[in-house]
Amino acid sequence: MNTSEKVALVTGAGSGIGRSSSLALLEAGYRVVLVGRREDALQETVAQAGEAGYRALPLPADVTNPDSVSSVFKKTVEVFGRLDVLFNNAGRGAPAIPLEDLTFEQWQAVVDVNLTGSFLCTQAAIRVMKNQDPMGGRIINNGSISAQTPRPFSAPYTATKHAITGLTKSTSLDGRKYNIACGQIDIGNAATEMTARMANGVPQADGSMAVEPTMNVRHVADAIVYMASLPLDANVSTITVMATTMPLVGRG
C-alpha cells in the first residue's frame, strides 16, 4: 500500500507538533484526519497545507469524551474507508507550581487529556484496525522526554507521560495478533507555542532558572513520517528527538 492510499489521524492537529506532523504527512501523500478542539485552528492547518489540503479531513472533537472520540473514528471510516496510522499527540500541562499546591481540577485536566484521551483514541483505533482489510495499522504515542525524566513542578504532566510509556507497551503487546504496531516518540524542546515561554527561562533541578535550547519542530514531523511509513513488520518502539544541548542527560 503506497502513502496515497494510507490514512492517518492526528490529535492536537490545530497547533504545534500536531500541526507540523499533519502537514508533513499530507506532504508525504497521506490522507489525514485532523482532530482538535477548535475548528478554526484545524482550518488553519488545512490552509497551510496548500494544494495538499484536499486530502485533509478536519474534525473538531474532545478526546476526553468517549462519544466524541467514537464519532471521529466512525466519520474517518465513512469518508476514507480505513485507518492506517494514529498519532496520539493531544496534550496539556498544569501550572509550574509545587506539587502540594496543585488543585484536584488541575491534576484531573492533565490526566483526562494526556492519558485518558490517548487511551480512548487507541481503543477506537484498534477496533477499526483489527476489522479492516487488510487488517492492521500503527499507533504512535507522544511520550515527551518527561516520560523519561521530570522537570521541577511537573507532577501531572510527568505522571501521565510515564503512563503513556505503559500504554505504548501494552498496546504493542495486545495489538500483535491484529498486525497493529505501536511506538512512542519522546520529544525535547521542539520550538512551538508550548515552548515559547522558555525564552524567559524555565526552572532547573538545582532551583535556578535557565533558558533552554530548542529545535525546529520539523525534525519531529519528519520522525513521525518515518515511523508512520515503515512496513508493519518493522517498528520504532521508542525514539527520542531533542535539542542537542538541552539538559536531559544528567538532569538533576
ROGUDREN-227408 format. One line per field, with one value per atom (N, C-alpha, C): x, y, z; residue number from 1. Coordinates in nm, 4 decimals, decimal comma. Example, Ala and Ser with C-alpha at 12.3 -4.5 7.8 and 13.67 -1.06 7.14 Angstrom:
<sites>
x	(1,3190/1,2300/1,3200/1,2850/1,3670/1,2900);
y	(-0,5690/-0,4500/-0,3300/-0,2250/-0,1060/0,0030);
z	(0,7800/0,7800/0,7800/0,7080/0,7140/0,7870);
pos	(1/1/1/2/2/2);
</sites>
This chain:
<sites>
x	(0,0853/0,0000/0,0887/0,0749/0,1556/0,0908/0,1652/0,1169/-0,0099/-0,0332/-0,1533/-0,2799/-0,2637/-0,3778/-0,3894/-0,2913/-0,2889/-0,3608/-0,4222/-0,4975/-0,4356/-0,4056/-0,3509/-0,4466/-0,4522/-0,5329/-0,4400/-0,4435/-0,3569/-0,4420/-0,4220/-0,4919/-0,4052/-0,4712/-0,3985/-0,3414/-0,4170/-0,3664/-0,3784/-0,4292/-0,4503/-0,3344/-0,2263/-0,1113/0,0104/0,1255/0,2474/0,2874/0,3244/0,3716/0,2630/0,1386/0,0291/0,0101/0,0147/0,0014/0,1191/0,2394/0,3581/0,3591/0,3220/0,3195/0,2106/0,0955/-0,0126/0,0299/0,0947/0,1406/0,2442/0,3336/0,4363/0,3741/0,2739/0,2058/0,1294/0,0639/-0,0048/0,0948/0,2065/0,3119/0,3641/0,3665/0,4162/0,3113/0,1908/0,0896/-0,0221/-0,0176/-0,1232/-0,2530/-0,3635/-0,4886/-0,4911/-0,5208/-0,5018/-0,6289/-0,6704/-0,7816/-0,7230/-0,7660/-0,7154/-0,8148/-0,7705/-0,8589/-0,8076/-0,8975/-0,8623/-0,9886/-0,9735/-1,0903/-1,1466/-1,0592/-1,1008/-1,1041/-1,2216/-1,2364/-1,1540/-1,1447/-1,0686/-0,9206/-0,8670/-0,7272/-0,7048/-0,7988/-0,7877/-0,7956/-0,8830/-0,8937/-0,7657/-0,6983/-0,5703/-0,4658/-0,4686/-0,3779/-0,4052/-0,5315/-0,5681/-0,5160/-0,5329/-0,4881/-0,3371/-0,2639/-0,1187/-0,0714/-0,1576/-0,1209/-0,1203/-0,1803/-0,1814/-0,2578/-0,1978/-0,2651/-0,2925/-0,2118/-0,2327/-0,3518/-0,4084/-0,5177/-0,6422/-0,6566/-0,7768/-0,7787/-0,6628/-0,6574/-0,6799/-0,7086/-0,7283/-0,8766/-0,9075/-1,0443/-1,0417/-1,0784/-1,0787/-1,2035/-1,1828/-1,2940/-1,2760/-1,3444/-1,3375/-1,3918/-1,3190/-1,3610/-1,2899/-1,3448/-1,2876/-1,2390/-1,1065/-1,0530/-1,0806/-1,1276/-1,1597/-1,3018/-1,3780/-1,5181/-1,5345/-1,5772/-1,5889/-1,6781/-1,7900/-1,8817/-1,8193/-1,7475/-1,6810/-1,5742/-1,4959/-1,3923/-1,4545/-1,5610/-1,6289/-1,6780/-1,7312/-1,7816/-1,6696/-1,5533/-1,4383/-1,3949/-1,3829/-1,3359/-1,4429/-1,5685/-1,6770/-1,6746/-1,6559/-1,6508/-1,5282/-1,4164/-1,2946/-1,3185/-1,3823/-1,4100/-1,5129/-1,6126/-1,7147/-1,6533/-1,5586/-1,5013/-1,3865/-1,2951/-1,1733/-1,1702/-1,2604/-1,2704/-1,1828/-1,0806/-0,9903/-0,9059/-0,8205/-0,7258/-0,5957/-0,4859/-0,3556/-0,2639/-0,2783/-0,1882/-0,2671/-0,2456/-0,2962/-0,1770/-0,1722/-0,0715/-0,1418/-0,1268/-0,1822/-0,0927/-0,1270/-0,0413/-0,1043/-0,2363/-0,3023/-0,2528/-0,2200/-0,1701/-0,1790/-0,1655/-0,1662/-0,0853/-0,0495/0,0224/-0,0561/0,0032/-0,0549/0,0399/-0,0034/0,0873/0,2127/0,3264/0,4541/0,4633/0,3918/0,3875/0,4176/0,4542/0,4833/0,3681/0,4027/0,3032/0,1936/0,2323/0,1346/0,0364/0,0664/-0,0215/-0,1167/-0,1010/-0,1894/-0,3306/-0,4290/-0,5668/-0,6026/-0,7057/-0,7528/-0,7923/-0,8559/-0,9016/-0,7838/-0,6726/-0,5543/-0,4945/-0,4886/-0,4397/-0,5301/-0,6606/-0,7552/-0,7569/-0,7440/-0,7475/-0,6333/-0,5154/-0,3995/-0,4172/-0,4635/-0,4871/-0,5913/-0,6966/-0,8045/-0,7554/-0,6765/-0,6305/-0,5151/-0,4095/-0,2859/-0,2998/-0,3693/-0,3769/-0,5096/-0,6197/-0,7494/-0,7776/-0,7433/-0,7640/-0,6867/-0,5620/-0,4811/-0,5386/-0,5859/-0,6484/-0,7725/-0,8601/-0,9844/-0,9571/-0,8610/-0,8288/-0,7611/-0,6750/-0,6103/-0,7146/-0,8059/-0,9115/-0,9947/-1,0324/-1,1124/-1,0330/-0,9038/-0,8198/-0,8054/-0,7849/-0,7712/-0,8976/-1,0116/-1,1382/-1,1510/-1,1035/-1,1065/-1,0026/-0,8798/-0,7683/-0,7806/-0,8384/-0,8457/-0,9595/-1,0492/-1,1644/-1,1594/-1,0496/-1,0407/-0,9603/-0,9641/-0,8943/-0,8111/-0,6771/-0,6010/-0,6011/-0,5972/-0,6008/-0,4702/-0,4803/-0,3605/-0,3459/-0,2400/-0,2117/-0,1039/-0,0840/0,0227/-0,0288/0,0087/-0,0251/0,1048/0,1142/0,2324/0,1880/0,2531/0,2201/0,3257/0,2806/0,3712/0,4005/0,5202/0,5544/0,6178/0,7002/0,7773/0,8965/1,0028/1,1143/1,0757/0,9606/0,9102/0,8648/0,8553/0,8300/0,9550/1,0690/1,1952/1,2425/1,2399/1,2972/1,2130/1,1750/1,0861/1,1588/1,0833/1,1245/1,0719/1,1256/1,0641/0,9209/0,8349/0,6972/0,6186/0,6296/0,5614/0,4910/0,4474/0,3941/0,2816/0,1787/0,0705/0,1195/0,1948/0,2450/0,3387/0,4326/0,5295/0,4616/0,3682/0,2988/0,2228/0,1557/0,0798/0,1731/0,2863/0,3781/0,4499/0,4787/0,5274/0,4202/0,2954/0,1857/0,1704/0,1991/0,1924/0,2904/0,4067/0,5014/0,4393/0,3687/0,2988/0,1898/0,1170/0,0122/0,0733/0,1868/0,2551/0,2938/0,3543/0,3992/0,2815/0,1761/0,0582/-0,0086/-0,0165/-0,0761/0,0065/0,1373/0,2259/0,2053/0,1880/0,1680/0,0291/-0,0724/-0,2097/-0,2453/-0,1739/-0,2055/-0,1388/-0,0465/0,0322/-0,0535/-0,1515/-0,2309/-0,3182/-0,3302/-0,4079/-0,3184/-0,1878/-0,0913/-0,0901/-0,1051/-0,1009/0,0294/0,1092/0,2352/0,2130/0,2890/0,2776/0,4149/0,4427/0,5695/0,5484/0,6557/0,6493/0,7603/0,7269/0,8269/0,8372/0,9571/0,9832/1,0536/0,9883/1,0311/1,0838/1,1953/1,2548/1,2749/1,1939/1,2106/1,1972/1,0938/1,0596/1,0042/1,0439/1,0033/0,8577/0,7668/0,6241/0,5693/0,4385/0,3761/0,4008/0,4053/0,4206/0,5577/0,6605/0,7962/0,8360/0,7459/0,7799/0,8168/0,7562/0,7848/0,9292/0,9981/1,1369/1,2293/1,1793/1,2604/1,2954/1,2142/1,2379/1,3014/1,3340/1,3944/1,2917/1,3352/1,2486/1,3207/1,2457/1,3094/1,3981/1,5130/1,6062/1,6050/1,6621/1,6575/1,7315/1,8307/1,9055/1,8416/1,7216/1,6487/1,6708/1,7622/1,7895/1,6912/1,6952/1,6202/1,7207/1,6881/1,7792/1,7002/1,7518/1,6955/1,7484/1,6578/1,6987/1,6919/1,7801/1,7773/1,6545/1,6113/1,5007/1,5479/1,4634/1,4937/1,3719/1,3936/1,2859/1,1873/1,0594/0,9572/0,9508/1,0034/1,0017/1,0797/1,1811/1,2559/1,1664/1,0734/0,9768/0,8821/0,8328/0,7403/0,8037/0,9304/0,9999/1,0103/1,0318/1,0396/0,9051/0,7972/0,6630/0,6372/0,6746/0,6551/0,7373/0,8594/0,9427/0,8778/0,8348/0,7714/0,6448/0,5650/0,4376/0,4557/0,5648/0,5831/0,6514/0,6940/0,7555/0,6536/0,6962/0,6059/0,5724/0,4602/0,4139/0,4963/0,5920/0,6819/0,8055/0,8077/0,9148/0,8512/0,9146/0,8563/0,9652/0,9458/1,0276/0,9547/1,0053/0,9348/0,9473/1,0663/1,0872/1,1939/1,1688/1,2666/1,2656/1,3824/1,3933/1,4482/1,3761/1,4198/1,4231/1,5414/1,5559/1,6600/1,6486/1,7520/1,8820/1,9870/2,1095/2,1650/2,1658/2,2341/2,1385/2,0143/1,9220/1,9602/1,9255/1,9637/1,8717/1,9005/1,8246/1,9137/2,0178/2,1113/2,1809/2,1656/2,2256/2,1387/2,0143/1,9260/1,9081/1,9275/1,9105/2,0408);
y	(-0,1193/0,0000/0,1240/0,2130/0,3338/0,4422/0,5508/0,6530/0,7209/0,7268/0,7922/0,7159/0,5908/0,5097/0,5014/0,5542/0,5421/0,6588/0,6272/0,7257/0,7397/0,8628/0,8912/0,9823/0,9653/1,0518/1,1121/1,2446/1,3164/1,3956/1,3740/1,4550/1,5750/1,6814/1,8050/1,8645/1,8514/1,8895/2,0382/2,1152/2,2572/2,3464/2,2889/2,3722/2,2841/2,3492/2,2850/2,1587/2,0579/1,9304/1,8635/1,8701/1,8086/1,8712/2,0039/2,0711/2,0379/2,0476/2,0219/1,8780/1,7838/1,6437/1,6185/1,6818/1,6672/1,7197/1,8343/1,8922/1,8029/1,7447/1,6562/1,5293/1,4752/1,3562/1,3865/1,5010/1,5420/1,5585/1,6196/1,6395/1,5056/1,4053/1,2725/1,1905/1,2443/1,1763/1,1101/1,1183/1,0573/1,1386/1,0704/1,1371/1,1500/1,2686/1,2948/1,3503/1,2856/1,3337/1,4237/1,5478/1,6470/1,6603/1,6265/1,6294/1,7318/1,8130/1,9133/1,9791/2,0578/2,1203/2,2354/2,3103/2,4343/2,4170/2,4365/2,4212/2,5239/2,6464/2,7494/2,7121/2,6522/2,6110/2,4967/2,4030/2,2927/2,3448/2,4418/2,5000/2,5734/2,6320/2,6974/2,5943/2,4764/2,3685/2,3281/2,3157/2,2826/2,3890/2,5157/2,6262/2,6216/2,5899/2,5843/2,4675/2,3675/2,2520/2,2853/2,3979/2,4373/2,3379/2,2980/2,2077/2,0707/2,0328/1,9017/1,9027/2,0202/2,0313/1,9541/1,9211/1,8479/1,7065/1,6583/1,5244/1,5284/1,6457/1,6605/1,6599/1,6021/1,5999/1,6563/1,7843/1,8425/1,8022/1,7488/1,7044/1,7582/1,8660/1,9155/1,8113/1,7888/1,6853/1,7054/1,6432/1,6429/1,5013/1,4828/1,3472/1,2906/1,3718/1,3212/1,2659/1,2819/1,2410/1,1168/1,0043/0,8795/0,8918/0,9613/0,9751/1,0581/1,1629/1,2469/1,1683/1,0896/1,0068/0,9044/0,8398/0,7397/0,8002/0,9221/0,9890/1,0180/1,0565/1,0865/0,9625/0,8512/0,7306/0,6750/0,6890/0,6484/0,7311/0,8621/0,9512/0,9212/0,8896/0,8555/0,7375/0,6352/0,5162/0,5469/0,6293/0,6655/0,7383/0,8293/0,9127/0,8440/0,7823/0,7279/0,5751/0,5081/0,3637/0,2819/0,3442/0,2694/0,3680/0,3123/0,3919/0,3141/0,3771/0,3107/0,3602/0,4865/0,5448/0,6352/0,6176/0,7113/0,7737/0,9067/0,9770/1,0415/0,9803/1,0342/1,1479/1,2684/1,3838/1,4844/1,4918/1,5932/1,5854/1,7001/1,7017/1,8405/1,8441/1,9709/1,9559/2,0680/2,0683/2,1418/2,1492/2,2229/2,3366/2,4318/2,5389/2,4833/2,5480/2,5035/2,5507/2,4800/2,5140/2,3881/2,4029/2,2842/2,1852/2,0583/1,9506/1,9702/2,0117/2,0212/2,1367/2,2268/2,3406/2,3191/2,2085/2,1802/2,1498/2,1961/2,1612/2,0271/1,9655/1,8411/1,8643/1,9782/2,0085/2,0221/2,0818/2,0939/1,9569/1,8714/1,7352/1,6589/1,6641/1,5857/1,6288/1,7583/1,8084/1,7507/1,7383/1,6833/1,5334/1,4632/1,3185/1,2906/1,3703/1,3478/1,3580/1,4599/1,4798/1,3856/1,3899/1,3188/1,1672/1,1171/0,9730/0,9145/0,9642/0,9096/0,9344/1,0522/1,0810/0,9864/0,9585/0,8644/0,7234/0,6849/0,5525/0,5399/0,6394/0,6333/0,6254/0,7049/0,7030/0,5715/0,5201/0,3915/0,2808/0,2791/0,1781/0,1833/0,3042/0,3201/0,2795/0,3131/0,2784/0,1274/0,0590/-0,0870/-0,1508/-0,1011/-0,1564/-0,1432/-0,0303/-0,0114/-0,0999/-0,0944/-0,1612/-0,3129/-0,3703/-0,5176/-0,5714/-0,4820/-0,5261/-0,4786/-0,4162/-0,3685/-0,4662/-0,4455/-0,5334/-0,4476/-0,4597/-0,5518/-0,5085/-0,6090/-0,5847/-0,5213/-0,4359/-0,3830/-0,2327/-0,1812/-0,0382/-0,0058/0,1235/0,1685/0,2802/0,2726/0,3763/0,4352/0,5680/0,6398/0,7298/0,7172/0,7988/0,9050/1,0248/1,1336/1,1203/1,0709/1,0498/1,1705/1,2471/1,3581/1,3035/1,3817/1,3372/1,3327/1,3906/1,3778/1,2360/1,1519/1,0094/0,9400/1,0084/0,9534/1,0229/1,1551/1,2345/1,3591/1,3890/1,5034/1,6367/1,7404/1,8764/1,9067/2,0087/2,0530/2,1006/2,0783/2,1289/2,0770/1,9490/1,8944/1,7620/1,7429/1,6124/1,5607/1,6394/1,5837/1,5443/1,6312/1,6045/1,4844/1,4835/1,3733/1,2408/1,2406/1,1165/1,0600/1,1476/1,0986/1,0516/1,1158/1,0749/0,9443/0,9223/0,7904/0,6843/0,7197/0,6258/0,5977/0,6958/0,6744/0,5651/0,5595/0,4518/0,3158/0,3046/0,1797/0,1486/0,2516/0,2325/0,1890/0,2475/0,2107/0,0641/0,0198/-0,1194/-0,2166/-0,1819/-0,2682/-0,2755/-0,1617/-0,1593/-0,2409/-0,2282/-0,3047/-0,4545/-0,4954/-0,6372/-0,6837/-0,6094/-0,6514/-0,6408/-0,5558/-0,5368/-0,6353/-0,7145/-0,8025/-0,8962/-0,9578/-1,0571/-0,9939/-0,8606/-0,7896/-0,7158/-0,7407/-0,6727/-0,5218/-0,4853/-0,3448/-0,3185/-0,2278/-0,1890/-0,0628/-0,0478/0,0723/0,1182/0,2460/0,3036/0,4382/0,4907/0,6146/0,7091/0,8368/0,9387/1,0310/1,0437/1,1317/1,2568/1,3705/1,4953/1,5912/1,6546/1,7516/1,8877/1,9839/2,1245/2,1550/2,0991/2,1433/2,2849/2,3699/2,5109/2,5229/2,5343/2,5510/2,6563/2,6798/2,7734/2,7315/2,6001/2,5491/2,5810/2,5847/2,6110/2,7577/2,8415/2,9832/3,0470/2,9972/3,0533/3,0318/2,9375/2,9103/3,0276/3,1219/3,2403/3,3175/3,3019/3,3702/3,2797/3,1555/3,0612/2,9690/2,8485/2,7510/2,6964/2,6505/2,6027/2,4810/2,4791/2,3669/2,2919/2,1721/2,0875/2,1485/2,2352/2,2963/2,4233/2,4530/2,5694/2,6944/2,6887/2,8055/2,8128/2,9242/2,9411/2,9481/2,8853/2,8877/2,8828/2,9558/2,9476/2,8198/2,7374/2,6112/2,6193/2,5477/2,5478/2,4747/2,5125/2,4448/2,3998/2,3198/2,2733/2,2973/2,2965/2,3146/2,1981/2,2282/2,1245/2,0323/2,0763/1,9933/1,8639/1,8657/1,7433/1,6374/1,6809/1,5889/1,5359/1,6254/1,5861/1,4834/1,5057/1,4103/1,2728/1,2714/1,1444/1,0730/1,1488/1,0895/1,0261/1,0960/1,0400/0,9129/0,9127/0,7922/0,6756/0,6995/0,5936/0,5433/0,6372/0,6016/0,5197/0,5458/0,4875/0,3516/0,3046/0,1726/0,0635/-0,0457/-0,1602/-0,2168/-0,2844/-0,3292/-0,4418/-0,4965/-0,5947/-0,5279/-0,3944/-0,3178/-0,2094/-0,1794/-0,0823/-0,0070/0,1224/0,2007/0,1984/0,1230/0,1124/0,2398/0,3012/0,4274/0,5077/0,6359/0,7249/0,8562/0,9132/1,0438/1,1439/1,2524/1,3606/1,4867/1,5442/1,6544/1,7558/1,8756/1,9759/1,9226/1,9225/1,8502/1,8864/2,0161/2,0580/2,0888/2,0461/2,0702/1,9823/2,0249/1,9496/1,8314/1,7201/1,5980/1,4953/1,4516/1,3555/1,4229/1,3628/1,4241/1,5290/1,5427/1,6431/1,6093/1,7058/1,6826/1,6498);
z	(0,0000/0,0000/0,0000/-0,1001/-0,1017/-0,0166/0,0073/0,1002/0,0518/-0,0778/-0,1283/-0,0908/-0,0512/-0,0089/0,1419/0,2129/0,3580/0,4253/0,5399/0,6162/0,7547/0,7935/0,9268/1,0021/1,1328/1,2188/1,3236/1,3348/1,4278/1,5253/1,6545/1,7553/1,7918/1,8343/1,8613/1,7339/1,6244/1,4922/1,4619/1,5565/1,5316/1,5679/1,6193/1,6570/1,6807/1,6916/1,7380/1,6654/1,7438/1,6896/1,6066/1,6500/1,5759/1,4396/1,4339/1,3039/1,2136/1,2648/1,1839/1,1322/1,2162/1,1758/1,0728/1,0902/0,9926/0,8564/0,8547/0,7290/0,6618/0,7417/0,6856/0,6290/0,6968/0,6473/0,5178/0,5123/0,3899/0,2756/0,3054/0,2060/0,1544/0,2430/0,2055/0,1304/0,1164/0,0378/0,1155/0,2482/0,3302/0,3197/0,3399/0,3714/0,5235/0,5741/0,7170/0,7808/0,8881/0,9697/1,0783/1,0796/1,1748/1,2890/1,4088/1,5253/1,6263/1,6764/1,7772/1,8292/1,9317/1,9939/1,9117/1,8423/1,7766/1,6249/1,5684/1,4232/1,3473/1,3984/1,3269/1,3187/1,4237/1,4227/1,3243/1,3174/1,2218/1,0786/1,0541/0,9201/0,8822/0,9785/0,9514/0,9117/0,9752/0,9347/0,7900/0,7549/0,6165/0,5218/0,5594/0,4739/0,4531/0,5591/0,5483/0,4624/0,4435/0,3611/0,2122/0,1752/0,0350/-0,0504/-0,1623/-0,2550/-0,1934/-0,0941/-0,0300/0,0646/0,0895/0,1856/0,1475/0,0195/-0,0213/0,0361/0,0814/0,1417/0,2927/0,3473/0,4913/0,5262/0,6406/0,6930/0,8347/0,8525/0,9871/1,0648/1,1854/1,2687/1,4108/1,4449/1,5825/1,6789/1,7883/1,8833/2,0162/2,1180/2,2520/2,2816/2,2878/2,3053/2,4434/2,5357/2,6696/2,6780/2,5706/2,5690/2,4823/2,5417/2,4640/2,3416/2,3540/2,2409/2,1293/2,1668/2,0677/1,9931/2,0668/2,0050/1,9113/1,9559/1,8739/1,7426/1,7501/1,6298/1,5306/1,5812/1,4951/1,4170/1,4845/1,4175/1,3228/1,3590/1,2693/1,1420/1,1554/1,0395/0,9540/1,0162/0,9423/0,8494/0,9016/0,8207/0,7124/0,7460/0,6471/0,5286/0,5553/0,4495/0,3771/0,4531/0,3936/0,3850/0,4556/0,4420/0,5340/0,5929/0,6791/0,7615/0,8481/0,9259/0,9360/0,8939/0,8955/1,0063/1,0456/1,1447/1,2395/1,3686/1,4701/1,5399/1,5446/1,6226/1,7413/1,8590/1,9830/2,0301/1,9898/2,0172/2,1131/2,1185/2,2015/2,3454/2,4009/2,5383/2,5993/2,7299/2,8016/2,9286/2,9874/3,1134/3,2198/3,3381/3,4504/3,4860/3,5670/3,6089/3,6753/3,6520/3,7099/3,8545/3,9409/4,0840/4,1644/4,2924/4,3737/4,3730/4,3779/4,3729/4,4764/4,5958/4,7042/4,6848/4,5916/4,5671/4,4500/4,3791/4,2668/4,3158/4,2413/4,2740/4,2093/4,2607/4,2005/4,0551/4,0292/3,8939/3,7974/3,8429/3,7583/3,7265/3,8274/3,8074/3,7101/3,7351/3,6558/3,5101/3,4845/3,3470/3,2644/3,3252/3,2541/3,2318/3,3339/3,3208/3,2130/3,2096/3,1136/2,9699/2,9388/2,8016/2,7678/2,8487/2,8132/2,8192/2,9190/2,9387/2,8914/2,9462/2,9077/2,7607/2,7105/2,5689/2,4798/2,5155/2,4373/2,4442/2,5619/2,5768/2,4893/2,4952/2,4184/2,2682/2,2203/2,0776/2,0383/2,1259/2,0992/2,0906/2,1822/2,1850/2,0568/2,0169/1,8954/1,7713/1,7697/1,6554/1,6413/1,7521/1,7474/1,6920/1,7341/1,6861/1,5349/1,4816/1,3362/1,2683/1,3189/1,2513/1,2471/1,3499/1,3529/1,2668/1,2244/1,1452/1,0006/0,9587/0,8214/0,7358/0,6065/0,5133/0,4176/0,4193/0,5033/0,6496/0,7375/0,8813/0,9282/1,0300/1,0941/1,0810/1,1413/1,1390/1,2399/1,2609/1,3504/1,4402/1,5670/1,6648/1,7184/1,7140/1,7626/1,8771/1,9912/2,1079/2,1323/2,1632/2,2008/2,3500/2,3805/2,5200/2,5865/2,5117/2,5677/2,6462/2,6557/2,7395/2,8867/2,9202/3,0571/3,0873/2,9841/3,0068/3,0588/3,0501/3,0978/3,2257/3,2244/3,3337/3,3561/3,4803/3,5037/3,5126/3,4908/3,5269/3,6674/3,7318/3,8575/3,8318/3,9269/3,9244/3,8030/3,7744/3,6564/3,6873/3,8099/3,8507/3,7611/3,7299/3,6470/3,5078/3,4440/3,3088/3,3084/3,4019/3,4070/3,4376/3,5312/3,5669/3,4469/3,3722/3,2566/3,1460/3,1289/3,0225/3,0581/3,1844/3,2252/3,1980/3,2236/3,1974/3,0484/2,9646/2,8201/2,7785/2,8428/2,8119/2,8403/2,9503/2,9813/2,8813/2,8386/2,7385/2,6058/2,5699/2,4455/2,4474/2,5558/2,5650/2,5663/2,6377/2,6418/2,5051/2,4374/2,3041/2,2062/2,2151/2,1271/2,1455/2,2705/2,3005/2,2585/2,2989/2,2716/2,1238/2,0507/1,9092/1,8160/1,8649/1,7779/1,6943/1,7570/1,6840/1,5765/1,5804/1,4790/1,3791/1,3849/1,2984/1,3233/1,4502/1,4908/1,5645/1,5106/1,5725/1,6557/1,7627/1,8454/1,8892/1,8737/1,9155/1,9825/2,0367/2,1136/2,0714/2,0593/2,0318/2,1526/2,2068/2,3210/2,2690/2,2847/2,2210/2,3257/2,2932/2,3845/2,3219/2,3655/2,3307/2,1822/2,1192/1,9841/1,9931/1,9014/1,9046/1,8594/1,9565/1,9301/2,0258/2,0180/2,1108/2,2556/2,2801/2,4162/2,4748/2,3897/2,4399/2,4295/2,3799/2,3648/2,4985/2,6071/2,7396/2,7819/2,7172/2,7540/2,7243/2,6450/2,6149/2,7420/2,8451/2,9726/3,0769/3,0383/3,1316/3,1947/3,2304/3,2967/3,4192/3,5200/3,6435/3,6181/3,6826/3,6750/3,8085/3,8084/3,9277/4,0460/4,0187/4,1283/4,1806/4,1325/4,1801/4,0981/4,0037/3,9202/3,8035/3,7322/3,6085/3,4938/3,3820/3,2680/3,1382/3,0396/2,9055/2,8407/2,7858/2,7250/2,5733/2,5045/2,3584/2,3059/2,1880/2,1210/1,9823/1,9176/1,7811/1,6932/1,5645/1,4690/1,4800/1,4900/1,5062/1,3840/1,2719/1,1517/1,1723/1,2589/1,2853/1,3497/1,4315/1,4920/1,3848/1,3015/1,1955/1,1024/1,0687/0,9817/1,0476/1,1797/1,2520/1,2515/1,2636/1,2598/1,1232/1,0173/0,8831/0,8665/0,9175/0,9102/0,9836/1,1070/1,1857/1,1170/1,0673/1,0054/0,8784/0,8066/0,6740/0,6743/0,7897/0,7958/0,7628/0,7010/0,6847/0,8220/0,8329/0,9636/1,0242/0,9474/1,0079/1,0677/1,0708/1,1361/1,2225/1,3346/1,4265/1,5017/1,5200/1,6122/1,7458/1,8407/1,9685/2,0500/2,0489/2,1192/2,0466/2,0274/1,9674/2,0454/2,0674/2,1325/2,0321/2,0124/1,9250/2,0104/2,0258/2,1210/2,0749/2,1286/2,1070/2,1677/2,0892/2,1246/2,2613/2,2948/2,4176/2,5323/2,5226/2,6338/2,7534/2,8737/2,9927/3,0194/2,9533/2,9796/3,0460/2,9771/3,0348/3,1534/3,2697/3,3886/3,4533/3,4034/3,4652/3,6124/3,6970/3,8395/3,9084);
pos	(1/1/1/2/2/2/3/3/3/4/4/4/5/5/5/6/6/6/7/7/7/8/8/8/9/9/9/10/10/10/11/11/11/12/12/12/13/13/13/14/14/14/15/15/15/16/16/16/17/17/17/18/18/18/19/19/19/20/20/20/21/21/21/22/22/22/23/23/23/24/24/24/25/25/25/26/26/26/27/27/27/28/28/28/29/29/29/30/30/30/31/31/31/32/32/32/33/33/33/34/34/34/35/35/35/36/36/36/37/37/37/38/38/38/39/39/39/40/40/40/41/41/41/42/42/42/43/43/43/44/44/44/45/45/45/46/46/46/47/47/47/48/48/48/49/49/49/50/50/50/51/51/51/52/52/52/53/53/53/54/54/54/55/55/55/56/56/56/57/57/57/58/58/58/59/59/59/60/60/60/61/61/61/62/62/62/63/63/63/64/64/64/65/65/65/66/66/66/67/67/67/68/68/68/69/69/69/70/70/70/71/71/71/72/72/72/73/73/73/74/74/74/75/75/75/76/76/76/77/77/77/78/78/78/79/79/79/80/80/80/81/81/81/82/82/82/83/83/83/84/84/84/85/85/85/86/86/86/87/87/87/88/88/88/89/89/89/90/90/90/91/91/91/92/92/92/93/93/93/94/94/94/95/95/95/96/96/96/97/97/97/98/98/98/99/99/99/100/100/100/101/101/101/102/102/102/103/103/103/104/104/104/105/105/105/106/106/106/107/107/107/108/108/108/109/109/109/110/110/110/111/111/111/112/112/112/113/113/113/114/114/114/115/115/115/116/116/116/117/117/117/118/118/118/119/119/119/120/120/120/121/121/121/122/122/122/123/123/123/124/124/124/125/125/125/126/126/126/127/127/127/128/128/128/129/129/129/130/130/130/131/131/131/132/132/132/133/133/133/134/134/134/135/135/135/136/136/136/137/137/137/138/138/138/139/139/139/140/140/140/141/141/141/142/142/142/143/143/143/144/144/144/145/145/145/146/146/146/147/147/147/148/148/148/149/149/149/150/150/150/151/151/151/152/152/152/153/153/153/154/154/154/155/155/155/156/156/156/157/157/157/158/158/158/159/159/159/160/160/160/161/161/161/162/162/162/163/163/163/164/164/164/165/165/165/166/166/166/167/167/167/168/168/168/169/169/169/170/170/170/171/171/171/172/172/172/173/173/173/174/174/174/175/175/175/176/176/176/177/177/177/178/178/178/179/179/179/180/180/180/181/181/181/182/182/182/183/183/183/184/184/184/185/185/185/186/186/186/187/187/187/188/188/188/189/189/189/190/190/190/191/191/191/192/192/192/193/193/193/194/194/194/195/195/195/196/196/196/197/197/197/198/198/198/199/199/199/200/200/200/201/201/201/202/202/202/203/203/203/204/204/204/205/205/205/206/206/206/207/207/207/208/208/208/209/209/209/210/210/210/211/211/211/212/212/212/213/213/213/214/214/214/215/215/215/216/216/216/217/217/217/218/218/218/219/219/219/220/220/220/221/221/221/222/222/222/223/223/223/224/224/224/225/225/225/226/226/226/227/227/227/228/228/228/229/229/229/230/230/230/231/231/231/232/232/232/233/233/233/234/234/234/235/235/235/236/236/236/237/237/237/238/238/238/239/239/239/240/240/240/241/241/241/242/242/242/243/243/243/244/244/244/245/245/245/246/246/246/247/247/247/248/248/248/249/249/249/250/250/250/251/251/251/252/252/252);
</sites>
